Amino acid sequence: MPNVQTGSRTLPYWELVTLIACIMALNAAAIDVFIPALSNISQSLQLSDPNRAPFVITAYVLGFGAAQIVYGTLSDRFGRRPVLLIGLAIYVAASLAAVFSPTFGVLLFWRAVQGIGAAATRVIAVSIVRDCFGGARMASVMSLIMMIFMVIPVIAPNLGQLILLFGNWREIFYAIAAFGTLVTLWTYFRLPETQHPEDRLPLTVSRVAGAFRTVVTNRVAFSYSFGTMLMLGVLFAFINQAEQVYAHTYALGPAFTLYFSAGAIFMAFASFSNSRLVQRFGMRRLSHGALVLYAALSSLHLVIALASGGVPPFAIFMPMTILTLCMFGFVGTNFNALAMDPLGHVAGTASSVLGFMQTLGGGLIGATIGYFYDGTLIPLLTGYVVLSLLSIGCVLIAERGQLFRRELAPAKAGAPAVPVAAAASPAE
């Protein structure tokens, strides 16, 4: 692949993709590494209700989602690089402060602050990619980033379990802070500014309100973003309940992280496959097909669970879980690209508004479903079915009732990067 011109410097394509993936992976690390530690936190801080322990993940997700509304606007005014570095600094500082949390409430506070810092990684990483690429090429690049990014869900739970063998949840925060410091230094020394100076937007109320209005009134962008929010709710529900389902419902104990990682591996493979297939078949055909298949698989899984007293045999549960997770590799990245594609002229604000809605809404939905865990899979699988059907409804609104529509002018493999101005489509 050719090098990518970013500002006054040329960054090797492989390094840009890897760096952006690592920046985004900070978020996955802060979530997935704590999955095996929830019981440890509950015991250490003497929680009366074990179902409150997943709030450690929810608090982070809510901070992560809420802060995105700010970072995009700031990056459109001051550039991507300085705002990203501030967010990374907050992330590292909050990780270290959380080590000394004396109570569960204080821990939740620092987790929310950590999420506020991490919000910059999501917003600005997507904005940087949108600065450099457009259309199907953007979806392809995002799929490669997601493939590298998905290494973290494979490693992080097992790393968390390994740390717990020699310490407790406090040591996990040291590991997160170390990873954050490494990424911060790499960003500081290697990542140049990707936003062109002439694209800087004034920080005024009218300008910000106009950009927000552009985002929320664009039918395609808003509908695909809302659909993404619903599917993220599914994913967060699964993450919140993973330890309870694997370790308690199926009595796998500490080894459950290996099974969790297996699902992440297949999800990463699906994302890699999407990066190869999207420029041939188009974002809509791939993502629509995957979403419909996800809804069908989830419905079948729910029927099997109901017929099995709420807990289907593990030999059925695991393959069905892997198949549904694979569908995320074709839905998430394509939906995000479809939402962002018409909004290149306000990429930073667009990324923040859409990210705010997707993550905050998805986090609340996932926490709600997770809190209803009753020892069976019924609440989780019911959430899968309902949310996937609602997401299909969002796609139908975006596409005026037509699924599987081919892109008008898909980019060819190996085509040069599309300038932001050229890639932007008129708002619908």
N, C-alpha and C positions, 0 to 999 in steps of 0.2 A: 504494500500500500504506500502511496506517496506521503511525504511529510506534510504536516498541516501548518499553514501560516497563521500564527496567532500574534497579532500586534506587530511589533517590529522584529520578532524572533520567529524562527521556524523550529517547531517541536516535532521530533519523530512521531509518526502516527502511533506506533506501538506504545511509546511512553505516555502520550496524551491519554490513550484509552486505559492504560494500566493505572495511571495516576488518578483519573476520574473515578475508576472502579474502586480504588483504595479509599478515596475521599468518601464515596457513598457507602463503602463497607464499614466505616466507623459506626454508622447507624445500625447496621445488622449486627455488628459485634456487641454493641451495647444492649441489644435485645436478646440475641440467641445465647450469649455466654451465661446469662442468668437463668435460663430455663431449668437446668439441673439444680440451681441453688435456691429455688423457691421454698422448698421444705426446710432447708437449712436456715433461711431467713425467718421463717415462721417460728421455728424452735428457738433460735437465738434471741429474737425480740419478743418471744412469748405472746404470739397472736392468739386471741381467743377463737377466731374463725379462720381456718386454713384457706378458705376461699378468698380471703383478703390478700394473700401473698402475691397473686398475679397483679395486684395494683402497682407493684414495683415496675412492671412492664407498662401498665396503663399510664402511670404518672409520666414516664419518659415519653411515651407516644403523644400524650396530650400537650406537653411542653414542645415537643418536636413539631406537632401540627400547628399549634397556635402561633408560634414565632415565625412561621414561614411567610405570614402575611406582611411582615416587616422587611425581611431580608431582600426580597425581590425588588421592592421599591427603592431601597437603599443602593442596591447594586446597579440599577438603571441610572442612578444619579452619580454615584462615586466610583463605579467600576466593579468588576467581579472580584479581583484579587484582594483588595484591602478588606472588604466585607467578609470574604471567606476566611481570611486569617483571624479576624476578630472572633468569628464563630468557633473556629478551631481552638482558640485560646480559652474561650468560655467552657468548651467541652472538656478540655484537659483539667482546668482548674476545678470544675464541679466533680469530676471523677475522683480527684484527690481528696476533696472536702468530704465526699460521701463515705470515705473510709472511716471517718471518725463519728459517724451518726450514732447518737446514743439511744434514739427511739425510732419506731417505725415512721412516725410523722416527719421527723427530720430527714430520714432516708428518702421518703417520697418527695420532699422539697428539693433535695439535691438531685434526685433523678429528674425532676421536672426541669431544673436549671440545666442539667446535662443535655436534656432534649432540646432546650432552647438554643444551646450552642450548636448542637448537631443539625438543627434546622437549616443552617447556612449551607451545610454540605449537600443537602438534597436540592435546594432551590438553585444554588449557584452552579452545581455540577450540571444540572439539566440546562441552565442558561448558557453555560460554556459550550455544551454540545450543540445547542441551537444557534449559537454565534457562528459556529464553524460548518454546520451541515443543515440540510433541509430534506423534507419529503421522506421517501423510502430509505435514502442514504442515512438519514438521522435514525430511523428505526433500526437499521442494520448496525450502526455504531452503538446505539443503546443496547442492543441485544448482546454485542460483544462485551460491553461494559458489565451487563448483568451476568454474563457467563462467569467473568472473573469475580464479580461481586458475590456470586452464589457459592464461591469457595468458603466464604466466611460461615454461612449456616452449616456447612459440613464440619468445619474445624472448631468453631466457637463452643457448641455444647459439649464436645469432648474435652476441649481445653478447660472449660468450666468444671467438668466432672473431675479432671485430673488435679486441678487446683484444690478442689474440695477434699481430695484424698490426703493432702498435706496441710491444709489450712481451712479457712472458711470463706464466706462471701466477701469479707473485707479485702482479702488478697486479690479477688477478681477485679476489684476497682483499680488496683495497682497495675494489673495487666492491661486494662482498657486505657489507662492514662499513658502507659508506655507506647501503645500502638498509636494513640492520638498524637503524641509528641513526634514520633517518627514521620507520620503523614504531614504534620505541620511543617517540619523542617524541609521535607521534600517539596512541598508546595511553595515555601518561601524562596528556596534557591532555584527552582526549575520552572514553575508555572508563571508565564507572563500574563499580562492583561489581554483578554480576548475581545473585549468590547471596543469597537471603533470610537474614537473621541467624538466624531460627529453624531453618534447615536446616543450620547449622554442626554438624559431627559431632566428637566428642572424639577426640583422637589417642591412643588406647589400643590395646594389642595385641589385646585381645578384640574391639574394635569393628572394627579393620582386618581381622582374620582373618575376622570375620563377613561383612564386605562382600565380601572376596575369595571367600569360600565361596558367597555369593549369586551372584556373577558366574559362577564356573566350574561351578556346578551347575545353572544355568539352561540347559536344553537348547537353546532357540531362540538365546539370546545366544551361547553358546559355539560352537554349530555354525556359525552365520553368520559369526562372527569367524574360526573356523578356515578356512572357505571363502574369506574375504577374504584371509587370510594366504597361501593357496595362489595366489590370483590376483595378489597383490602380488609373490610370487616370480616369476611370469611377467613382470610389468612390470619388476622390477629386473633380471632376466636380459636383457631387451631393452635397457634403459638401459646396462648394463655392456658389452654387445657392440655398441652402436650405432655407435661410431666404427670399430671393426674391420670390421663388416659393410658399412657404407656406404662408408667411405673406402678400405678394403683389398680386401674381397671383390668389391665392385662398382666399385672404382677411381674414386670420385667426388671424392676429394681434399677440400679445405676446403669445397667447395660442399655437402658432405653435410648440413650444418646446415639448409639450406633444405628438404631432403627430410624430415629429422627434424621440423622445425617444421610441415610440411604435415600429418603425422600428428597432431600436437598440436592443430592447428586443427580437424580433424574430430572429435577426441576432445572438445574444448570444445563443439562444436556438439551432439554427442550428449548431453553433460551438460545443456546448455540445453534440449534437447528433453525430457529426462527431467523437468526442473522443471515443464514444461507438461503432460506426459502422466501423471505419477505420481498426481495427484489424480483423474484420470479412470479409469485402468486399475488403479491400485494398485501398491505396491512389488513384491509377489511376482510378479505376472504379467509385469511389465516385466523384472525382474532374472532371473527363471528363463528366460524366452524368450531374453534376450541371452546368458546363460551357455550354454545348449544350442546356440545358433547359433555362439558362439565355439568350442566344442568341435568342431563340424562343420567350420567354416572352417579351423581349425588342422589337423585330420586331412587335409582335402583339400590344404592347403598342404604338409604333410609328404609326402604321396604324390607330389605334383608334384616336390618337391625330390629325392626318392629316384629318380624317373624321369629327373631332369636331372643326375645325377652329384653331387648335394649342393648345387648352386647353380642355382635356377630363374632363368629370364630376369627381368631387372629389371622388365619390363613386366607380369609376373605378381606378382613379389614386392611391389612398391609398393602396388598396389590391395588385395592380400590383407592387407598390414600395416595399411593404413588401415581396412579393414573390421573387423579384429580389435580395433584400438585403439578404434574407435567403441563396441564392446561394453562397454569399461570404463566409459564414461559412464553406462551403464544398470545395471552390476553393482555397482561400488564404493560409490557413495553410498547406494544402496538397501540393500545388505547391511549397511553401517554403521548405517543408521537402524533396520533390523530388529533388529540386535544390541543397540542402545542403548534401543529403545523400552520393553522391560519393566524397565529399570533406572534410571528417573528418580530414585528415592529414594536411589541411591548413584551419581549421574551422574559425579562426579569420579573416584572409585575405579574405576567401571566403564570409563570412557574410558581410564584409565591401564592397567588390566589387559588390556583388549582391544587397545589400541594397542601395548602391550609384546609381546603374542603375535603380532599381525599383522606389525609392522614388523621385529622381531628375527628371527622365523621367516622372513618373506618375504625379508629381506636375506640371510640365510644360504643360502636356497634359490637366490636369484638369483646370488649369488657362486659357488656350486657349479656351476651351469649355465654361467655365464660363463667359468669357468676351463677348461672343456672345449672352448672355441672352437678349431676345427681348420682354419679357412679356409672351412668350409662352413656351411650353415644347419641341418644335421641335428641337432646337439646342442640348439640353441635350439628348433627346432620340435618335437622329441621332448618337451622340457620343457613346451611349450605344451599338447600333447595330454594328457600324463599328469596335469599339475596341474589342467587344466580338468575332466577326468573325475573326479578326486578331489574337486574342489569341488562337482560335481553330487552326489556321494555325501554330502557334508556337508549339502547342502540337503535331500536325502531324509531324513536323520536329523532335521533340524530340523522338517520338515513331516510326519513320520511316513509317509513314502513318497508324499506327494501334492504334485505340482508345480502351479503356476499357481493356487493357492488365492486367492480374493478376500479382501481385508481385511474384517473384521467390520463396521467402522464407519469408512470412509475419510472424512477431513475434506474439506469442500467448499472450492472455491477462494474466497478472500476471507474465509474464516472467521477469527474472532479467534484470537489466540495461545492455545494450550491451556496452562493452568497445569501446572506440573511434577507436582503431586500428582495431578491429574486424569488426566494423560497416562500415568502409570505403570500398568503391568499387573502382576498377580500373577506371581511367578516360577513357571515351570513345573517 
